[in-house]
Amino acid sequence: MTFFLLFHVKQNKMFNSRYDVIVVGGGHAGAEAAASSANLGAKTLLVTMNLQTIGQMSCNPAMGGIAKGQIVREIDAMGGYSGVVSDLTAIQFKMLNKSKGPAMWSPRVQSDRAQFALKWRELLEKTPNLDFYQDMVVGLIVEKIKLKELLLALEIRFILNLLF
Ligand SMILES: Cc1cc2nc3c(=O)[nH]c(=O)nc-3n(C[C@H](O)[C@H](O)[C@H](O)COP(=O)(O)OP(=O)(O)OC[C@H]3O[C@@H](n4cnc5c(N)ncnc54)[C@H](O)[C@@H]3O)c2cc1C
């Protein structure tokens, strides 16, 4: 469950900065969203429940397969990190479904699970414009269809100014 919020953050106890984009959740989708947002020049905050599990793979340490394999290549063509991290931590590359027609072929890499998460974290930490915060988002305050505040479990409150 990853969702992306576009707003400015006003002052609170921990941060004085303003953010253009806040990404909630540091799974594969959130890590990629945070990287692309920051690399596009937006001041970005990644809020996730556990900073140790950013980009963590599931029990099957693989990237790819039908649909996801194609998406990872498309993300790679657009300058994303998923393919880069997969290559850097790869144990085995395989094109699945070769016995079927080309429409069914799907690239998949098996990676070192621990190295994969470490490499993601390393690349994100080197990305300019990107800050991290560990906590659980427990609520959003919306007024007149505009998002005003992001509430975190530790009672940190980001007050928001919408960009549009
Ligand atoms: C059994 C299994 C096998 C799989 N095999 C493969 C495979 O072979 N190849 C492949 O490519 N993919 C595989 N996947 C899929 C892969 O794991 C998912 O595609 C990927 O992890 C999804 O990433 P995500 O970012 O969408 O979500 P998640 O990885 O679920 O990340 C969500 C993140 O959001 C954080 N979060 C959630 N709620 C909040 C909140 N309120 N506040 C703050 N943070 C929050 C969570 O802590 C988590 O870090 C498999 C998945 C499973 C379960």
Ligand as a Chemical Component Dictionary entry (heavy atoms), coordinates in Angstrom:
data_LIG
# 
_chem_comp.id                   LIG 
_chem_comp.type                 NON-POLYMER 
_chem_comp.pdbx_formal_charge   0 
_chem_comp.three_letter_code    LIG 
# 
loop_
_chem_comp_atom.comp_id 
_chem_comp_atom.atom_id 
_chem_comp_atom.alt_atom_id 
_chem_comp_atom.type_symbol 
_chem_comp_atom.charge 
_chem_comp_atom.model_Cartn_x 
_chem_comp_atom.model_Cartn_y 
_chem_comp_atom.model_Cartn_z 
_chem_comp_atom.pdbx_ordinal 
LIG C1  C1  C 0 4.790 -14.421 -1.757 1  
LIG C2  C2  C 0 5.208 -13.294 -2.672 2  
LIG C3  C3  C 0 6.034 -13.572 -3.753 3  
LIG C4  C4  C 0 6.425 -12.558 -4.626 4  
LIG N1  N1  N 0 7.258 -12.853 -5.664 5  
LIG C5  C5  C 0 7.683 -11.874 -6.488 6  
LIG C6  C6  C 0 8.574 -12.152 -7.566 7  
LIG O1  O1  O 0 8.935 -13.281 -7.814 8  
LIG N2  N2  N 0 8.989 -11.129 -8.343 9  
LIG C7  C7  C 0 8.563 -9.866  -8.115 10 
LIG O2  O2  O 0 8.998 -8.977  -8.843 11 
LIG N3  N3  N 0 7.720 -9.573  -7.109 12 
LIG C8  C8  C 0 7.265 -10.542 -6.309 13 
LIG N4  N4  N 0 6.380 -10.268 -5.304 14 
LIG C9  C9  C 0 5.820 -8.965  -5.224 15 
LIG C10 C10 C 0 6.676 -7.932  -4.552 16 
LIG O3  O3  O 0 7.016 -8.307  -3.256 17 
LIG C11 C11 C 0 5.786 -6.733  -4.553 18 
LIG O4  O4  O 0 5.501 -6.376  -5.898 19 
LIG C12 C12 C 0 6.416 -5.518  -3.913 20 
LIG O5  O5  O 0 6.966 -5.788  -2.671 21 
LIG C13 C13 C 0 5.303 -4.520  -3.742 22 
LIG O6  O6  O 0 5.882 -3.287  -3.382 23 
LIG P1  P1  P 0 4.987 -2.118  -2.879 24 
LIG O7  O7  O 0 5.890 -0.951  -2.713 25 
LIG O8  O8  O 0 3.804 -1.920  -3.750 26 
LIG O9  O9  O 0 4.367 -2.587  -1.495 27 
LIG P2  P2  P 0 5.081 -3.091  -0.164 28 
LIG O10 O10 O 0 6.346 -3.821  -0.452 29 
LIG O11 O11 O 0 3.997 -3.768  0.599  30 
LIG O12 O12 O 0 5.514 -1.741  0.566  31 
LIG C14 C14 C 0 4.627 -0.946  1.286  32 
LIG C15 C15 C 0 5.458 -0.148  2.263  33 
LIG O13 O13 O 0 4.623 0.813   2.847  34 
LIG C16 C16 C 0 4.844 0.840   4.243  35 
LIG N5  N5  N 0 3.594 1.309   4.817  36 
LIG C17 C17 C 0 2.365 0.749   4.698  37 
LIG N6  N6  N 0 1.454 1.486   5.356  38 
LIG C18 C18 C 0 2.124 2.555   5.884  39 
LIG C19 C19 C 0 1.735 3.681   6.675  40 
LIG N7  N7  N 0 0.480 3.855   7.072  41 
LIG N8  N8  N 0 2.678 4.576   7.054  42 
LIG C20 C20 C 0 3.965 4.423   6.676  43 
LIG N9  N9  N 0 4.394 3.380   5.907  44 
LIG C21 C21 C 0 3.487 2.451   5.531  45 
LIG C22 C22 C 0 5.184 -0.591  4.606  46 
LIG O14 O14 O 0 5.909 -0.661  5.811  47 
LIG C23 C23 C 0 6.042 -0.990  3.401  48 
LIG O15 O15 O 0 7.386 -0.627  3.592  49 
LIG C24 C24 C 0 5.962 -11.252 -4.428 50 
LIG C25 C25 C 0 5.136 -10.967 -3.334 51 
LIG C26 C26 C 0 4.759 -11.980 -2.461 52 
LIG C27 C27 C 0 3.873 -11.655 -1.290 53 
# 
loop_
_chem_comp_bond.comp_id 
_chem_comp_bond.atom_id_1 
_chem_comp_bond.atom_id_2 
_chem_comp_bond.value_order 
_chem_comp_bond.pdbx_ordinal 
LIG C1  C2  SING 1  
LIG C2  C3  SING 2  
LIG C2  C26 DOUB 3  
LIG C3  C4  DOUB 4  
LIG C4  N1  SING 5  
LIG C4  C24 SING 6  
LIG N1  C5  DOUB 7  
LIG C5  C6  SING 8  
LIG C5  C8  SING 9  
LIG C6  O1  DOUB 10 
LIG C6  N2  SING 11 
LIG N2  C7  SING 12 
LIG C7  O2  DOUB 13 
LIG C7  N3  SING 14 
LIG N3  C8  DOUB 15 
LIG C8  N4  SING 16 
LIG N4  C9  SING 17 
LIG N4  C24 SING 18 
LIG C9  C10 SING 19 
LIG C10 O3  SING 20 
LIG C10 C11 SING 21 
LIG C11 O4  SING 22 
LIG C11 C12 SING 23 
LIG C12 O5  SING 24 
LIG C12 C13 SING 25 
LIG C13 O6  SING 26 
LIG O6  P1  SING 27 
LIG P1  O7  DOUB 28 
LIG P1  O8  SING 29 
LIG P1  O9  SING 30 
LIG O9  P2  SING 31 
LIG P2  O10 DOUB 32 
LIG P2  O11 SING 33 
LIG P2  O12 SING 34 
LIG O12 C14 SING 35 
LIG C14 C15 SING 36 
LIG C15 O13 SING 37 
LIG C15 C23 SING 38 
LIG O13 C16 SING 39 
LIG C16 N5  SING 40 
LIG C16 C22 SING 41 
LIG N5  C17 SING 42 
LIG N5  C21 SING 43 
LIG C17 N6  DOUB 44 
LIG N6  C18 SING 45 
LIG C18 C19 SING 46 
LIG C18 C21 DOUB 47 
LIG C19 N7  SING 48 
LIG C19 N8  DOUB 49 
LIG N8  C20 SING 50 
LIG C20 N9  DOUB 51 
LIG N9  C21 SING 52 
LIG C22 O14 SING 53 
LIG C22 C23 SING 54 
LIG C23 O15 SING 55 
LIG C24 C25 DOUB 56 
LIG C25 C26 SING 57 
LIG C26 C27 SING 58 
# 
